[in-house]
């Protein structure tokens, strides 16, 4: 038998999943940017590149966890 939850609940769960992934990526990017820029005195370009890299990796990890 399939899942008997109403379609409206499925939409909310999907929205919650994607907001969780976005939040995870944003927190990781903010953390690594602040660490690089102010903790390690890196250049702005380097800090932004690392922040983007960590955001993509964190989003990927959060996505993999959400589909388990």
C-alpha positions as CSV (number, residue, x, y, z in Angstrom):
1,X,0.0,0.0,0.0
2,X,1.1,3.5,-0.7
3,X,1.4,6.5,1.6
4,X,-2.0,7.7,2.7
5,X,-1.0,11.3,3.6
6,X,-2.8,14.1,1.8
7,X,-1.0,15.9,-1.0
8,X,-0.9,19.1,1.0
9,X,1.3,17.5,3.6
10,X,3.7,16.2,1.0
11,X,4.2,19.7,-0.3
12,X,5.0,21.0,3.2
13,X,7.5,18.2,3.7
14,X,9.2,19.0,0.4
15,X,9.3,22.7,1.3
16,X,10.7,21.9,4.7
17,X,13.4,19.7,3.1
18,X,14.5,22.4,0.7
19,X,14.5,25.0,3.3
20,X,16.7,22.8,5.5
21,X,19.1,22.3,2.7
22,X,19.3,26.0,2.0
23,X,19.8,26.8,5.7
24,X,22.6,24.2,5.9
25,X,24.4,25.7,2.9
26,X,24.0,29.3,4.2
27,X,25.3,28.5,7.6
28,X,28.3,26.6,6.2
29,X,29.1,29.4,3.8
30,X,28.9,32.0,6.5
31,X,31.0,30.1,8.8
32,X,33.8,29.4,6.4
33,X,33.7,33.0,5.0
34,X,34.1,34.5,8.4
35,X,36.8,32.0,9.4
36,X,38.8,32.7,6.2
37,X,38.3,36.4,6.1
38,X,38.8,37.4,9.7
39,X,40.4,34.3,11.3
40,X,43.0,33.6,8.6
41,X,43.2,37.1,7.0
42,X,42.5,35.7,3.5
43,X,41.6,37.9,0.6
44,X,38.0,38.7,-0.2
45,X,38.1,36.6,-3.4
46,X,39.6,33.6,-1.7
47,X,37.1,33.8,1.1
48,X,34.2,34.0,-1.3
49,X,35.5,31.1,-3.3
50,X,35.9,28.9,-0.2
51,X,32.4,30.0,1.0
52,X,30.9,28.9,-2.3
53,X,32.7,25.6,-2.3
54,X,31.6,24.8,1.3
55,X,28.0,25.9,0.5
56,X,27.8,23.5,-2.4
57,X,29.3,20.6,-0.4
58,X,27.0,21.3,2.6
59,X,24.0,21.4,0.4
60,X,25.0,18.1,-1.2
61,X,25.4,16.5,2.2
62,X,22.1,17.9,3.5
63,X,20.4,16.6,0.3
64,X,21.9,13.1,0.7
65,X,20.7,13.0,4.3
66,X,17.2,14.2,3.5
67,X,16.6,11.4,1.0
68,X,17.6,8.6,3.4
